[in-house]
Amino acid sequence: MREYTSIVQELCGIAAAPKQQLERALASGKKAVGVMPYFAPEELVYAAGALPVGLWGADMQCSESRRYFPAFICSILHSTLEMGISGQLDGLSAIMIPISCDSLKGMGANWHYAVPQVPIINVAFAENRKIAAGVEFTLSQFKKIRKQLEEILGAEISDAAIASAIAVYNENRAALREFTRIVGEKPGLLSASERSGVIKAGYFMDRAEHTALVRELNAALSAAEAPEFRGVKVVLSGIMADCHGLLEVFDKNRLAVVADQLAYESVNFADDTPVTDDPIRGMAERLGSIEGASVLYDLGKRRCTQLAETAQASGADGVIFVLTKFCDPEEYDFVPLKRTLEKAGIPLLQIEIDRQMDSYGQISSAVEAFCETLA
């Protein structure tokens, strides 16, 4: 059995070099489709024999994208559009853009004019996603996407291929759930950066290959002795925490992420796709089961109680709410989240991130003070 440190290093290396993974896939003769947040039907891309490439922006300064978006738009969109304009995503056969928030609704038109060489596939969901009519609407939209992918990629997407892709993705989700459980039970075994890197690598790899590595890692982590941990255990909530500077701050303060409610991480793999006669129906039904995401209709704000329950069950010392700057859905959710956590007696820190940030001094001070208070 390989040492877990070797497997972590391999996965973190992949996470740090997404462009190389895209080039590797294209060199092998595969086609690739970019997938923007949130909860797009990636399995359809996989079923077509193409590589889904997660597009959640990058830590970079943006200039050309400002010709299309105002400065106060989410930096995930800004930096993704910047990469497209600069030619970094020219190898993609298409890009899937969900229209699940107000900012994303303008992404398609801007992409069309700024990056015309990469065609767009718009992804629409039912707002009321849990009821029967909502499932039917989402099903109809996913079927349209299937046809668009077949035309763009020049490949038939059979029901059998979709069912097989769903099985691959469900296995990957199960492996990632097991990974986060093990890491949560053995705080200090992996740093916040390493935990993030293991999950992030899956956005740029063949999911079956990622699953194999994560399973190998899970076995090695299970066999590893848990270190003595004297830091602070936290649960992260928000859209994402994949910023190099932010993760460095977490590592510097010996902060262990024992669980998360991040759209980029656990929220994305918490629920499997149900097996149904029409596999696309199962994909539509899965959307209705997702909880904890501010961009999805959440009657009664169940996300709040879910977060409190996760913090208590994981033995966390507190919660860090990682607010993506200019994200209205997240800003609206913060107030009920804060009230719920206060009522449960769970300490909370809010920090704000932007993928264009070049200084994390204020965040570092806030996290350090939070950790000292909890300690």
N, C-alpha and C positions, 0 to 999 in steps of 0.2 A: 504494500500500500504506500502510495506517495505521501510525503509530508503535506499537511494542509497548507503550509506556507507556500509551497511550490505551486499548488493549484490556484491559490488566491493570487499569487503573482501573475500567473498566466491569464486569469480572467481580468484582472485589473489592467494588464497590458493591452488586452483587446478593447476594454472600455475606453482606454486613453487614445486609441488610434482607430476611430470609426472609418476614416477615409481609406485606410489600408484594407479594412474588411470589405468595403464596397468594391474596391479595385480587385481584390482577390476573387470576389463572386463574379464580377464581370469578366475577368480573365478566364474563369472556368467555363464561360459560356452561359452563365445564369443571367437573367434579367433582374432588375431591382425596382421596387416601388417604395417611395418615401411615405411614411405614415406619421402624420401630425397628431397631437392629442386632440380629443380624448376618446378612447374606447372604439376606435375604428375596427372594422371587421378584417383583421389581419389574416385570419385563417383562409380567406378567399385568395389572398395574394399567395400564400404558401401552397394552397391547393393547385394554383396555376403553375407551380414549379419555380416561382420567382422568390427573391429574398425581400421580406419586409424590412425596411430600415427606419428605425425610430428617429423622428425629427422633433426634438424638444429644445432646439436652440443650442447655443454654445457660449462659453465665456469669451466675449470679444467686444470690441468697440464697433459701433455701427455708424455708417455715414450714408451710403447709397439708399438704404432702406428708409431713411428719413424723407426721401422725396415722395414716398408713398404713404407712410404712416406718420402721424404726429408723435412727438417725443413721449407723450403720456400713454402709449400703448405698451402692453406687456412685452418684456424683452425676449420672451420665448419666440414670439412672432417676429419681432425686429431682427433678431439674430438669424432665424431660419431664412427669412427673406434675404438678408444680407449674404448668406451663404449661397443662396440661389442666384442672386445677381452676380456674384463674383465667380460663378462657374464651378463652385465646389460640388454641386449636385447635378452636374450635366449628365452623369452616367445613369440617372434614374429614368425609367421608362414612363413614369407618371408619379403624381403625388396625391395622396388621399388627405383631404382637408375636412374634418368634421366641423359643423357649424353650431357647436354646442355652447358658445358664449358670444356676446356682442362683438368682441374684437375679432374672433375667428370668422364671423360673418362677412367681414371686409377683406379677409386674407385672400380669398379666391380671386376676386377682381384684381387686387394688387399683384398677385402672383401671375395672373394671365398677361398683364402688360409688362411686368418687370422680368419675368422668366418664361417667355413664350415657348421655349424649346422643350419644356417639361409640362405635358398636359395635366389638367386637374381632374380629379374625381371628387366631387362634393359628397360628403357623408351627412345625411339628415337622420335625426332620431325623432321619435315621438316624445313630446314633452312629458305627457302623462304615460310613462313607459311601462308601468306595471299592469294596467288594465288590458283586457282582451283587445280592445280597439287599438291601443297603443302598440301592442305586440304586432298586430296585423300591419299597421303603418310601417313600423321599423322593418318588418319582413319584406314588404314591398320595396322599400328603399335598398335593402341589401341585395335583393334580386336584380335591381337595376345596376348596382355596382358590379355584380357578377358579370353581366353582359358587357359593361364598359371594360372591365379587365380582360375579358375574352377578346374583344376587338383590339385593344391596345397591345396586349401581349401576344396575340395570335395563337392562343392556346385554349382548348376546350376545358372548362372546369366542370367536371362531373360530380354528381352527388357523392359517389364513392370517394373521390379525391378530397372533397370537403370534409366528409366524415373522418377520413384518415388525418387530415390536418387538425381537426378539432381534437382528436385523440392525442396528437403530438403536443398541442398547446395545453391540454389539460394535464398531461404528464409534467410539462414544464412548470405549470402553476403549482402543482403538488410538490415538486422538488423545491421550489422557491419558498413555499409556506413552511416546509420542513427546515430549510436553511435559516429562515428568520426565527423560527422557534428555538433551534439549537443555539444560535448566537445570542438570543435573548436570555436563555437559561445559563449561559456561560459568559457573562459580561467581562470585557477585557481580553477575551480570546482574539477578537478581531477589532481593529479600530473602526471608527465611523467611516473613514475613507475606504477601507477595505470592504466593509459591508456594502456600501454604496456601489463600489466597483463591480462586485460579483453580480449584483442585480442589473446594473447598467449594461454589462457585456451582452446580455440577452437581446438588447435592442439592435445589435449589429451582427448577430450570428444566426446561423441556422438553428432553429429552436431545439431540434433533436440533439445537435452537438452541444448546445448550452446545457440541456438537461443532463447529458452524460457527465459533463464536468461538474455540475452542481451536485449530482448524486455522489460522485466520487469525493467531492469536498465534504458533503454531509457525513459520509462514513468516516472520513479522517477527523472531522471536528467532533463527532460523537465519541471517538476513541481517545481524543486529546484530553489531558487533565485540565480542569478549569483553574485558571490562575486566581491568586488572591487579588480581589478587586477593591480598591479604595477610592474609586472615583464616584461619579454621579451617573445614575441610570435615568434615562429620559425616553419619552415617546415623542416622536416628531409628527406634526400635523401640517397639512398644506398641500400645495400643488407638487412641489419638488424641493429637494435640498441638494441637488447635484451642481454645486458651485465649488470649485477647487478651494477658493479662499475660505469659504464657510466651513468646509470639511476640515481644513487645516486648523481652524479655530476650535472645532469640536475635539480634534485629536490633541491639541495643545493642552486643553483643559481636562483631559482624561474623561471625556464624556462618552458613555456607552449607550448606543441606541438599542434598547431592548425590544422595541416594537415601533410601528409607525402607522400613520393614517395619511399617507402621501399618495396622490393620484399616480405619481410616477413609479411608486413601489408597491406596497402591499394592497392598496385599493385595486390595482390593476390585475393582481393575480389571486385575490381572495376568493373569487367564485369561479367554478368550472362552468363550461358550456354544457347544458343538458343534452343527452342523447335523444334525438327525436327522429321520427320517420323522415321528415324533411330536415336535413341538418341545418339549413339556414334558419329555420324556425327556432332551433335551439340557441343559435347565436342571438336572435332577437330577444328570446326569453332571458338570456344571461344579462342583457342590459338592464332588465327590470329588477334583477336581484342585487345589483351593485349598490353598496351603501358607502357613505363617507366622502363623497365627492361633491364639492360645492357647485359644480357645473351641471349636475343632474338634479331634477326636481326631487325634493326631499320633504314630503309632507310631514309636518311636526318636527322637523329638524332632528331626525333620529341620529344624525351624525354626532350630535353633541353628547347624547347618552352613550353612544358607541365608543367615543373617545374616552370618556370617563371610565367606562367598564374596561377598556383596553389598558389604560394606565394602572388601574387597580389590579387587574389580573396579572400583569407583567411585573408587578412590584417596583414600578418606576418611582423615582423620587419627585418627578415633575414632568411637565409637558412644555415643549417648545413649539410655538406656532410660527412656522416659517411662511411669512406672507410674501407672495410674489408681488412686487411693486406694480401698482395700477390694475390689479386683478379685482374687479368689482365683486364678483361672486364670493371671493374669499373675504373681502373686507366686510361684506354684509354678514357672513357667517361668524365673524370673530366675536361679536357681541353676545349672541346666545351661547357660543362655546365658552366664553369667559364666565358667564353667569353659572353655567352648569358645572364647570370645574371648581369655581369658588364654593358652590353649594356642597360639592363633594369633598372639599378641603384639599384639593390637588393644586400645588403651586404651578403657576403658568408664566412663561416669558414669551413675549411677542418680539420677533425680529423681522426686518424687511430686507429682501434681497432683490437684486437686479443683475441680470447676466452681463451688464456692461460695467459693473462695479470694478474699480481697481484698488480700492482701499476697504479693509474690513476692520479698521481700528475701533469704530464705535460698536460694532457687533461683538468684537473680541472683549471689549470692556463690559458689555451687557452680559455676555455669557459667563465671563469670569465672576462677576458679581453674583449672578444667579447660582452658579455652582458653589460659591463660598457660602451663600445663604443656606442652601440645601445641606451642605456638609456640616 
